[in-house]
Amino acid sequence: MNKFTMSNLALLMSYKVSAKEIEKIVDRLEILPSDNLYAVSSRAVNIASLQVLIKQYSSLADYIVDMNLYVADAVNRRAQLVCFPAYAGLLPVSLVPQYEKSLAEARPLAETGSPDPTRVHQALAYFSDFVYEAYFCTMSALAARHRICIMSGSTLYFDGDALCHRAFLFGHQGDLVGYQDKVIPSKLEQDMGVLPADEIRVFETPVGPLSILIGSDADYFETAHIAKALGARILLCPSVFPGEYTPITSTLGLNMRVQETKLYGVQSCLVGDTGLGFTVEGGCAVYAPNEMVKLKNGVVSKAGGSPGPDIICVPLNLDRLDQLRCPYTQDRNRDLMHKYIDRLY
C-alpha cells in the first residue's frame, strides 16, 4: 500500500459517491429532454466539440452543474452527439480529501521537468475509484436526461490492477455504448504503467459509425486507417496539448488523418492550469477532407482561440464522403507495394 492510501484511506472511504446521489443532484437541475435525436439524417448529423476549462470544484453538485452547462449549451445548438476532451474524467479530482497534498507530491521533478510517474501512479491509486464514479455516473445521467449521445472524453483509472487511459461513449438512455483505450500511450503514461489497447473499435450510433482516437493516437496513420477499414465515418479525438498550441500543431495529427482517410474528424480539448507546473492549451476543431472545405485547409470550424471554455457545433454530411476518392484505397500501385512492402513493415 502506497503512502497516499496509508495516510488517507480512512478519510477517502468515508467520502464516497454513488449513482443515486448524482441522480438526485441532476434531478434538481430539472433538465427537459431534447428531441435532437428524434429525426437523424446522414446528410446533417450535428456534433458538438467542447473546449473544457480545468477548474477546482467545491462540491459534487458544483461539478455536476458545470458539466451540465457544457452539455446544455451543446443541446441548445441542436447537437446530437457531444464530445468532451482527454482527461475530462479527472476533473472531479479536486473533490478528493487531501487533494492539494497529493498534487504537490506529483509535481514535476526538477531534473526532468515532468511529473514524477511513480507519484502520479500512487495518487491515481488513491483517488481512482472515487473520481471515476463521479465522472462516469455524471456523464451517464446527463446523456439520459438530455436524450443525446455523449463521448465523455477520457480518464486514467484502474480497471482491476490495470491502469488504463480510456474514453467512454454513452447512448441517449445513459447506457454505455462502449469504450476505447489509448493505443499508443505517451512516454509519461508508459512510465506510469498505462497499458496500450490491443484493438481499435467502431461504434454504431444514431449519428453514424465512429471510432475514438485518444490524443496522440491521431498522430499515426495506421490508427485512422484501421478505423476506416472497420467502417468508421467519423473520428473522435479527445485531446490535450501541453504548452503552446501552435499553427503547426493544428495542421498535424487529426487534420492529417482526415485528409488521408477522407473521414470527418472531431477534436475536443482540455485547457487551463493543470496544477502540476504546466498549462494545457486549446485546439477544439472539426475537420473534413479538403475537397469539402472552401478554404482547402481541412478546417470546417474551430474554436476562437480563447483560453477558456468554448464550443463548436456543426452539421456533417456523411453522404458526401461516398463521393470522394481516397488514394490509399482506390489507387494502389501493386508492383511498387510488392517491391517495397517488406522493407516498410
The 8 nearest C-alpha neighbors of each residue, nearest first, counted from 0:
[[1, 4, 5, 2, 3, 121, 124, 125],
 [2, 0, 3, 4, 5, 121, 125, 124],
 [1, 3, 5, 4, 6, 0, 121, 7],
 [4, 2, 5, 1, 6, 125, 7, 122],
 [3, 5, 8, 7, 125, 6, 2, 1],
 [4, 6, 2, 3, 7, 8, 1, 0],
 [7, 5, 4, 3, 2, 8, 9, 10],
 [6, 8, 4, 10, 9, 5, 3, 11],
 [9, 7, 4, 11, 10, 5, 12, 6],
 [8, 10, 12, 11, 7, 13, 6, 4],
 [11, 9, 7, 13, 8, 12, 14, 96],
 [10, 12, 14, 8, 13, 9, 7, 96],
 [13, 11, 9, 14, 10, 8, 15, 7],
 [12, 14, 11, 10, 15, 9, 8, 16],
 [15, 13, 11, 12, 10, 16, 96, 95],
 [16, 14, 13, 12, 129, 17, 11, 132],
 [15, 17, 133, 129, 132, 20, 14, 18],
 [18, 16, 20, 19, 21, 15, 132, 133],
 [17, 19, 21, 20, 136, 22, 16, 132],
 [20, 18, 22, 17, 21, 23, 16, 24],
 [21, 19, 23, 17, 18, 22, 24, 16],
 [20, 22, 18, 24, 19, 23, 25, 137],
 [21, 23, 25, 19, 24, 20, 26, 18],
 [24, 22, 26, 20, 21, 25, 19, 27],
 [23, 25, 21, 27, 22, 26, 60, 20],
 [24, 26, 22, 28, 27, 23, 21, 140],
 [27, 25, 23, 28, 24, 29, 22, 30],
 [28, 26, 24, 29, 25, 23, 30, 22],
 [27, 29, 25, 26, 30, 24, 64, 67],
 [30, 28, 27, 26, 31, 25, 144, 32],
 [29, 31, 28, 144, 32, 145, 26, 25],
 [30, 32, 33, 29, 145, 144, 146, 28],
 [33, 31, 145, 146, 144, 30, 34, 143],
 [34, 32, 145, 35, 146, 31, 74, 147],
 [33, 35, 37, 36, 32, 146, 38, 147],
 [36, 34, 33, 79, 37, 77, 78, 147],
 [35, 37, 38, 34, 39, 79, 147, 146],
 [38, 36, 34, 35, 39, 33, 146, 79],
 [37, 39, 36, 40, 35, 34, 205, 44],
 [40, 38, 36, 37, 44, 41, 206, 205],
 [39, 41, 42, 43, 44, 38, 206, 316],
 [40, 42, 317, 43, 44, 316, 318, 39],
 [41, 43, 316, 40, 317, 318, 44, 315],
 [44, 42, 314, 316, 315, 40, 41, 45],
 [45, 43, 314, 315, 206, 41, 40, 46],
 [46, 44, 314, 78, 79, 313, 43, 315],
 [45, 47, 80, 78, 312, 313, 79, 81],
 [48, 46, 312, 81, 311, 78, 73, 82],
 [49, 47, 82, 267, 311, 310, 81, 312],
 [50, 48, 310, 267, 83, 51, 82, 309],
 [49, 51, 268, 309, 308, 283, 269, 267],
 [52, 50, 269, 308, 49, 270, 268, 53],
 [51, 53, 270, 308, 271, 307, 269, 54],
 [54, 52, 271, 270, 51, 272, 90, 269],
 [55, 53, 52, 56, 90, 271, 93, 272],
 [54, 56, 93, 57, 53, 90, 91, 94],
 [57, 55, 58, 62, 61, 93, 54, 94],
 [56, 58, 61, 94, 55, 59, 93, 62],
 [59, 57, 61, 60, 56, 94, 62, 63],
 [58, 60, 62, 61, 63, 94, 57, 56],
 [59, 61, 63, 58, 62, 64, 24, 21],
 [62, 60, 58, 64, 59, 63, 56, 65],
 [61, 63, 59, 65, 60, 64, 56, 66],
 [64, 62, 60, 66, 65, 61, 67, 59],
 [63, 65, 67, 61, 62, 66, 60, 68],
 [64, 66, 68, 62, 67, 63, 61, 69],
 [67, 65, 63, 69, 68, 64, 62, 70],
 [66, 68, 70, 64, 65, 69, 71, 63],
 [67, 69, 71, 65, 66, 70, 72, 64],
 [70, 68, 72, 66, 67, 71, 73, 65],
 [69, 71, 67, 73, 72, 68, 74, 66],
 [72, 70, 74, 68, 73, 69, 67, 75],
 [73, 71, 75, 69, 70, 74, 68, 76],
 [72, 74, 70, 76, 71, 78, 75, 47],
 [75, 73, 78, 71, 77, 76, 72, 70],
 [74, 76, 72, 77, 73, 71, 78, 33],
 [75, 77, 73, 74, 78, 72, 312, 47],
 [78, 76, 74, 75, 35, 79, 45, 73],
 [79, 77, 45, 74, 46, 73, 80, 76],
 [78, 80, 147, 45, 35, 46, 36, 148],
 [79, 81, 148, 46, 149, 78, 147, 47],
 [82, 80, 47, 149, 46, 150, 48, 148],
 [83, 81, 150, 48, 49, 149, 47, 151],
 [82, 84, 152, 151, 49, 267, 150, 237],
 [85, 83, 237, 152, 268, 267, 238, 269],
 [84, 86, 237, 153, 238, 152, 87, 239],
 [87, 85, 154, 153, 88, 89, 84, 152],
 [88, 86, 89, 85, 152, 90, 84, 153],
 [87, 89, 154, 86, 134, 90, 153, 131],
 [88, 90, 87, 86, 92, 91, 154, 130],
 [89, 91, 92, 87, 88, 53, 54, 93],
 [92, 90, 93, 89, 94, 130, 62, 133],
 [93, 91, 94, 90, 89, 95, 130, 98],
 [92, 94, 55, 95, 91, 98, 56, 90],
 [95, 93, 92, 91, 56, 58, 96, 57],
 [94, 96, 98, 93, 92, 97, 126, 11],
 [97, 95, 98, 11, 94, 10, 7, 14],
 [96, 98, 100, 99, 101, 95, 7, 102],
 [99, 97, 101, 95, 96, 100, 93, 102],
 [100, 98, 102, 101, 97, 103, 93, 96],
 [101, 99, 103, 97, 102, 98, 104, 105],
 [100, 102, 98, 104, 99, 103, 122, 97],
 [103, 101, 99, 105, 100, 104, 98, 106],
 [102, 104, 100, 106, 105, 101, 99, 275],
 [103, 105, 101, 102, 106, 118, 100, 119],
 [106, 104, 118, 102, 119, 103, 115, 114],
 [105, 107, 275, 114, 103, 104, 102, 276],
 [114, 108, 106, 113, 112, 115, 109, 275],
 [107, 109, 112, 110, 111, 113, 114, 115],
 [108, 110, 112, 111, 107, 113, 106, 114],
 [109, 111, 108, 112, 113, 107, 115, 114],
 [112, 110, 113, 108, 109, 107, 114, 115],
 [111, 113, 107, 108, 109, 110, 114, 276],
 [112, 114, 107, 111, 108, 115, 106, 109],
 [107, 115, 113, 106, 105, 108, 116, 112],
 [114, 116, 118, 117, 105, 107, 108, 119],
 [117, 115, 191, 119, 118, 190, 114, 120],
 [116, 118, 120, 119, 115, 121, 191, 190],
 [119, 117, 105, 121, 115, 120, 116, 122],
 [120, 118, 122, 116, 105, 121, 117, 123],
 [119, 121, 117, 123, 118, 122, 191, 116],
 [122, 120, 118, 124, 119, 123, 117, 1],
 [121, 123, 119, 125, 124, 120, 101, 118],
 [124, 122, 127, 120, 125, 126, 121, 119],
 [123, 125, 121, 122, 127, 126, 120, 157],
 [124, 126, 122, 123, 4, 3, 127, 121],
 [125, 127, 123, 129, 128, 124, 130, 122],
 [128, 126, 123, 156, 130, 124, 129, 131],
 [129, 127, 131, 130, 126, 132, 156, 157],
 [128, 130, 132, 131, 126, 127, 133, 15],
 [131, 129, 133, 127, 132, 128, 91, 92],
 [130, 132, 134, 128, 129, 133, 135, 127],
 [131, 133, 135, 129, 134, 130, 136, 128],
 [134, 132, 130, 131, 136, 135, 137, 129],
 [133, 135, 131, 137, 88, 132, 136, 130],
 [136, 134, 132, 138, 137, 131, 133, 139],
 [135, 137, 139, 138, 18, 134, 133, 132],
 [136, 138, 140, 134, 139, 135, 133, 141],
 [139, 137, 141, 135, 140, 136, 142, 134],
 [138, 140, 173, 136, 142, 137, 141, 135],
 [139, 141, 143, 137, 138, 142, 173, 136],
 [142, 140, 144, 138, 143, 139, 145, 137],
 [141, 143, 173, 139, 171, 147, 145, 140],
 [142, 144, 173, 172, 146, 140, 171, 141],
 [145, 143, 141, 146, 32, 142, 140, 30],
 [144, 146, 32, 142, 33, 147, 143, 141],
 [147, 145, 171, 143, 144, 32, 142, 33],
 [146, 148, 171, 79, 142, 145, 80, 36],
 [149, 147, 80, 170, 171, 169, 142, 79],
 [150, 148, 81, 169, 151, 80, 168, 142],
 [151, 149, 168, 82, 152, 167, 83, 81],
 [150, 152, 83, 149, 167, 82, 168, 138],
 [153, 151, 83, 84, 85, 166, 237, 87],
 [154, 152, 166, 85, 86, 165, 88, 87],
 [153, 155, 88, 86, 165, 164, 89, 87],
 [156, 154, 164, 163, 165, 162, 86, 153],
 [155, 157, 127, 163, 162, 154, 158, 131],
 [156, 158, 162, 161, 159, 160, 163, 127],
 [159, 157, 161, 160, 162, 156, 163, 128],
 [158, 160, 161, 157, 162, 156, 163, 128],
 [159, 161, 158, 157, 162, 124, 163, 156],
 [162, 160, 158, 157, 159, 163, 194, 193],
 [161, 163, 157, 193, 156, 158, 194, 192],
 [164, 162, 193, 155, 156, 165, 194, 157],
 [163, 165, 155, 180, 154, 181, 193, 153],
 [164, 166, 180, 153, 154, 179, 163, 181],
 [167, 165, 153, 179, 152, 178, 180, 154],
 [168, 166, 178, 151, 150, 177, 152, 169],
 [167, 169, 150, 176, 177, 149, 178, 175],
 [170, 168, 175, 149, 176, 174, 148, 173],
 [169, 171, 148, 174, 173, 172, 176, 175],
 [170, 172, 147, 146, 148, 143, 142, 173],
 [173, 171, 143, 174, 170, 146, 142, 144],
 [174, 172, 143, 139, 142, 170, 171, 169],
 [175, 173, 170, 172, 169, 176, 139, 171],
 [174, 176, 169, 177, 168, 170, 173, 167],
 [177, 175, 169, 168, 170, 174, 178, 202],
 [178, 176, 175, 168, 167, 179, 202, 169],
 [179, 177, 167, 166, 168, 165, 180, 176],
 [178, 180, 166, 165, 211, 181, 167, 200],
 [181, 179, 165, 196, 164, 182, 166, 163],
 [180, 182, 213, 196, 164, 183, 195, 184],
 [181, 183, 196, 195, 180, 216, 184, 197],
 [182, 184, 181, 195, 216, 185, 215, 196],
 [185, 183, 188, 189, 181, 195, 182, 186],
 [184, 186, 188, 187, 189, 183, 215, 190],
 [185, 187, 189, 188, 190, 184, 191, 183],
 [188, 186, 190, 189, 185, 191, 116, 184],
 [189, 187, 191, 185, 193, 190, 186, 184],
 [188, 190, 192, 186, 191, 193, 187, 184],
 [189, 191, 187, 192, 188, 116, 186, 193],
 [192, 190, 116, 188, 189, 120, 193, 187],
 [191, 193, 189, 190, 194, 188, 162, 120],
 [194, 192, 162, 189, 188, 163, 191, 195],
 [193, 195, 163, 192, 162, 196, 161, 189],
 [196, 194, 182, 183, 181, 184, 197, 193],
 [197, 195, 182, 180, 181, 198, 194, 183],
 [196, 198, 195, 182, 199, 180, 181, 194],
 [199, 197, 196, 200, 182, 180, 179, 195],
 [200, 198, 226, 201, 179, 197, 225, 222],
 [201, 199, 210, 198, 202, 179, 226, 211],
 [200, 202, 210, 209, 231, 208, 229, 203],
 [203, 201, 209, 208, 204, 210, 200, 177],
 [202, 204, 208, 207, 201, 209, 205, 206],
 [203, 205, 207, 206, 208, 202, 209, 170],
 [206, 204, 207, 39, 203, 36, 208, 79],
 [207, 205, 204, 44, 39, 41, 208, 79],
 [206, 208, 204, 205, 203, 209, 232, 41],
 [209, 207, 203, 231, 202, 232, 204, 201],
 [210, 208, 231, 233, 202, 201, 232, 234],
 [209, 211, 201, 234, 231, 200, 235, 226],
 [210, 212, 235, 234, 236, 213, 179, 209],
 [213, 211, 236, 216, 217, 235, 214, 210],
 [212, 214, 236, 237, 216, 181, 211, 215],
 [215, 213, 238, 216, 237, 236, 217, 212],
 [214, 216, 217, 218, 213, 252, 183, 185],
 [217, 215, 212, 218, 213, 214, 183, 219],
 [216, 218, 215, 252, 253, 219, 212, 214],
 [219, 217, 252, 215, 216, 220, 253, 251],
 [220, 218, 217, 221, 222, 216, 223, 252],
 [219, 221, 222, 223, 224, 256, 218, 217],
 [220, 222, 224, 219, 223, 225, 226, 217],
 [221, 223, 225, 224, 220, 219, 226, 216],
 [224, 222, 226, 225, 221, 220, 227, 256],
 [223, 225, 221, 227, 226, 222, 220, 228],
 [226, 224, 228, 222, 223, 227, 221, 229],
 [227, 225, 223, 229, 224, 228, 231, 210],
 [228, 226, 231, 230, 224, 229, 225, 223],
 [227, 229, 225, 230, 226, 224, 231, 223],
 [230, 228, 226, 227, 231, 225, 201, 200],
 [229, 231, 227, 228, 232, 226, 208, 201],
 [232, 230, 209, 227, 208, 226, 233, 210],
 [233, 231, 262, 209, 208, 263, 230, 227],
 [232, 234, 209, 263, 231, 262, 264, 235],
 [235, 233, 264, 210, 211, 209, 263, 265],
 [236, 234, 211, 265, 264, 212, 210, 266],
 [235, 237, 266, 212, 213, 211, 265, 238],
 [238, 236, 84, 85, 267, 213, 152, 214],
 [239, 237, 214, 85, 268, 84, 267, 236],
 [238, 240, 269, 268, 85, 279, 214, 241],
 [239, 241, 279, 280, 242, 244, 238, 281],
 [242, 240, 279, 278, 280, 239, 243, 277],
 [243, 241, 279, 278, 280, 240, 244, 277],
 [242, 244, 245, 280, 241, 279, 240, 278],
 [243, 245, 280, 248, 281, 242, 240, 282],
 [244, 246, 248, 247, 243, 249, 282, 250],
 [247, 245, 249, 248, 250, 244, 251, 282],
 [248, 246, 250, 245, 249, 251, 244, 252],
 [249, 247, 245, 246, 251, 250, 244, 252],
 [248, 250, 246, 247, 251, 245, 282, 254],
 [251, 249, 247, 248, 254, 246, 255, 252],
 [252, 250, 248, 255, 249, 254, 247, 253],
 [251, 253, 218, 217, 255, 254, 256, 250],
 [252, 254, 256, 217, 255, 257, 251, 264],
 [255, 253, 257, 256, 252, 250, 286, 251],
 [254, 256, 258, 257, 253, 252, 251, 259],
 [257, 255, 253, 259, 254, 258, 260, 220],
 [256, 258, 254, 262, 260, 255, 261, 259],
 [259, 257, 288, 255, 261, 256, 260, 254],
 [260, 258, 256, 257, 261, 255, 327, 325],
 [259, 261, 257, 262, 258, 256, 224, 325],
 [262, 260, 288, 257, 258, 259, 325, 320],
 [263, 261, 257, 232, 260, 233, 264, 287],
 [262, 264, 233, 287, 286, 257, 234, 232],
 [263, 265, 234, 286, 285, 233, 235, 257],
 [264, 266, 285, 235, 236, 284, 234, 286],
 [267, 265, 236, 284, 283, 237, 285, 235],
 [268, 266, 84, 283, 237, 48, 49, 238],
 [269, 267, 84, 50, 238, 283, 239, 281],
 [268, 270, 51, 239, 84, 50, 52, 85],
 [271, 269, 280, 279, 52, 281, 51, 53],
 [272, 270, 53, 279, 278, 52, 273, 280],
 [273, 271, 278, 274, 277, 279, 53, 270],
 [272, 274, 275, 278, 277, 271, 276, 53],
 [275, 273, 272, 276, 277, 102, 106, 278],
 [276, 274, 106, 273, 277, 107, 114, 102],
 [275, 277, 274, 106, 107, 273, 278, 272],
 [278, 276, 275, 273, 272, 279, 274, 242],
 [279, 277, 272, 271, 273, 242, 241, 280],
 [280, 278, 241, 270, 240, 271, 242, 239],
 [281, 279, 270, 240, 244, 243, 242, 241],
 [282, 280, 270, 268, 283, 244, 269, 306],
 [281, 283, 284, 268, 302, 249, 244, 280],
 [282, 284, 267, 302, 268, 266, 50, 301],
 [285, 283, 301, 266, 300, 282, 265, 302],
 [284, 286, 265, 300, 299, 264, 266, 298],
 [287, 285, 298, 264, 297, 299, 263, 254],
 [286, 288, 263, 297, 299, 257, 289, 264],
 [287, 289, 258, 261, 290, 297, 291, 257],
 [290, 288, 295, 297, 292, 291, 296, 287],
 [289, 291, 288, 292, 295, 293, 323, 287],
 [290, 292, 289, 288, 287, 293, 295, 297],
 [293, 291, 295, 289, 294, 290, 297, 299],
 [292, 294, 295, 291, 290, 289, 296, 299],
 [293, 295, 296, 292, 297, 289, 298, 291],
 [296, 294, 289, 292, 293, 297, 290, 291],
 [297, 295, 294, 298, 289, 292, 293, 288],
 [296, 298, 289, 287, 286, 288, 295, 292],
 [299, 297, 286, 300, 296, 285, 287, 292],
 [300, 298, 286, 285, 287, 292, 297, 301],
 [301, 299, 285, 298, 284, 311, 302, 286],
 [300, 302, 284, 283, 285, 303, 311, 298],
 [303, 301, 283, 304, 284, 309, 311, 282],
 [302, 304, 305, 301, 309, 283, 282, 306],
 [305, 303, 302, 306, 281, 282, 301, 307],
 [304, 306, 307, 303, 309, 302, 308, 281],
 [307, 305, 304, 270, 281, 280, 271, 308],
 [306, 308, 305, 52, 309, 270, 51, 271],
 [309, 307, 51, 50, 52, 306, 310, 305],
 [310, 308, 50, 49, 302, 307, 51, 311],
 [311, 309, 49, 48, 50, 312, 302, 47],
 [310, 312, 48, 47, 302, 313, 301, 49],
 [311, 313, 47, 46, 48, 78, 45, 310],
 [312, 314, 45, 46, 315, 311, 47, 300],
 [315, 313, 45, 43, 44, 46, 316, 312],
 [314, 316, 43, 44, 317, 45, 313, 42],
 [317, 315, 42, 43, 318, 319, 41, 314],
 [316, 318, 41, 319, 320, 42, 315, 232],
 [319, 317, 320, 316, 321, 42, 41, 322],
 [318, 320, 321, 322, 317, 316, 323, 42],
 [319, 321, 322, 318, 323, 317, 261, 262],
 [322, 320, 319, 323, 318, 317, 324, 261],
 [321, 323, 320, 319, 324, 318, 325, 317],
 [324, 322, 320, 321, 325, 261, 319, 290],
 [323, 325, 326, 322, 329, 261, 321, 328],
 [324, 326, 327, 328, 329, 261, 323, 260],
 [327, 325, 330, 329, 328, 324, 331, 259],
 [328, 326, 325, 329, 330, 331, 259, 260],
 [327, 329, 326, 325, 330, 331, 324, 260],
 [330, 328, 326, 325, 327, 331, 324, 332],
 [331, 329, 326, 328, 327, 332, 325, 324],
 [332, 330, 333, 329, 328, 327, 326, 336],
 [333, 331, 335, 334, 336, 330, 337, 329],
 [332, 334, 336, 335, 331, 337, 338, 330],
 [335, 333, 337, 336, 332, 338, 331, 339],
 [334, 336, 338, 333, 332, 337, 339, 340],
 [337, 335, 333, 340, 338, 339, 334, 332],
 [338, 336, 334, 335, 340, 339, 333, 341],
 [339, 337, 335, 336, 340, 334, 341, 333],
 [340, 338, 336, 342, 341, 337, 335, 343],
 [339, 341, 343, 336, 342, 337, 338, 344],
 [342, 340, 343, 344, 339, 338, 337, 336],
 [341, 343, 340, 339, 344, 338, 337, 336],
 [342, 344, 340, 341, 339, 336, 338, 337],
 [343, 341, 342, 340, 339, 336, 221, 337]]
